[in-house]
């Protein structure tokens, strides 16, 4: 059974009654609930827990980490970011959602600013499937339509994705690369755009399906991490001195 940890800074839910009404158990609780229903062994972790809830024991027992953050990216301790990065390089999957594009862990793994255009106007978003054979799109129609969402627009300052899975169009005219995969070390990373806190996006069944599919896709491959550094020869070397 896949072991999934859903991490959320859990600050909007404490400060904004609109968010609290939409997500009474927190964004992390809502995501964890539908992942549990799918049969994953799911736990949650939040910013204000000791070590942000990401202790060595938790990380070492996590196959896929789902990450949502917004207000408090700067409060995530660098040593925790480094531990998460090492786990990804060792093979743990990472699913980064919405404003997690500005999280320390995503920017560290991408090596770019990860900046973008944005606008909060409650506009329609159509998320088009542009890689219909990819396992993350299993069970989806040609596009996902979300009635009200925050706009993210190009240019999105990320490295060229290994695979572009989704492309968004917004009512105001912008487009956005809204589903991108990357390989980092032994691990797999998926960025998925929708999920502004004041809209009920994570109650949307097709959005849930994307996250469920992404968790399955990002599961670790059972192999050792490559060995680096000075290497002894496998065969006898006769020509050198």
C-alpha positions, 0 to 999 in steps of 0.5 A, a space after each residue: 500500500 502506498 504511503 502518502 503524506 499530505 503537507 499543508 502550511 494550514 494558515 489560511 484555514 486559521 485566518 480566513 473564515 471563507 477558507 475554513 467553511 470550504 475546508 473545515 478539516 483544512 486543505 490537507 484534510 480534504 486531500 487526505 480524505 479522498 486519497 484514503 478513499 482510494 486506498 492509500 495509507 495517508 497521513 497529514 503534516 502541517 507547518 506548525 508541528 515540530 519539524 513541520 510534521 516532516 520528521 525523519 520517521 515520517 519522511 522515511 515512511 513516505 512514498 509520495 509527498 503532496 505539498 500545498 503552501 502559500 502564505 508562509 513559504 519563508 517559514 519552512 526551515 532550510 534544513 527540512 527542505 534539504 531533507 525533503 530534497 534528499 528523499 526526492 533524490 532517493 526516490 520519494 515522489 513529490 506532488 506540488 499543488 497551486 501556490 506551492 510553485 513558490 515553495 522552497 522545495 519546488 524552487 530548489 528542485 527546479 533551480 529557477 525563480 518559478 515566478 508567473 503572472 496571477 490574478 484573483 478574479 473568480 474566472 473560468 479555467 479550462 484545463 486541457 489534456 495535452 498528453 492523453 496517453 499519460 497515466 496521470 490523465 487516466 479517466 479524464 475527459 478532454 478538459 477539466 472545467 473549473 467555474 471559478 479559479 485564480 488565474 496563473 499566466 505565462 511566462 512560468 519561469 520553470 525548466 522545460 518540463 520532461 512532460 507537459 500533461 495539462 495546459 490551462 486557458 482562462 476566461 481573461 485570455 491567458 494560458 498556462 502550463 498547468 501540469 508538468 512532470 520532472 525527474 530528479 535523481 531517483 524521484 519523480 515530481 509533478 506540478 499541478 496548478 489549480 487549488 486557490 484556497 477561497 474556491 472549492 477546487 479540491 472538492 472537484 472530482 476530476 481535480 481529485 482524479 488528477 491528484 490520485 493518478 499523480 500519486 500512483 505515477 510518482 510512486 518510488 521505483 525500487 532500486 538503489 540510488 546510483 553510487 558516485 565518486 571515485 570508482 574501482 575498475 571492474 576489469 583489470 587495466 593493463 594500459 595505464 601506469 
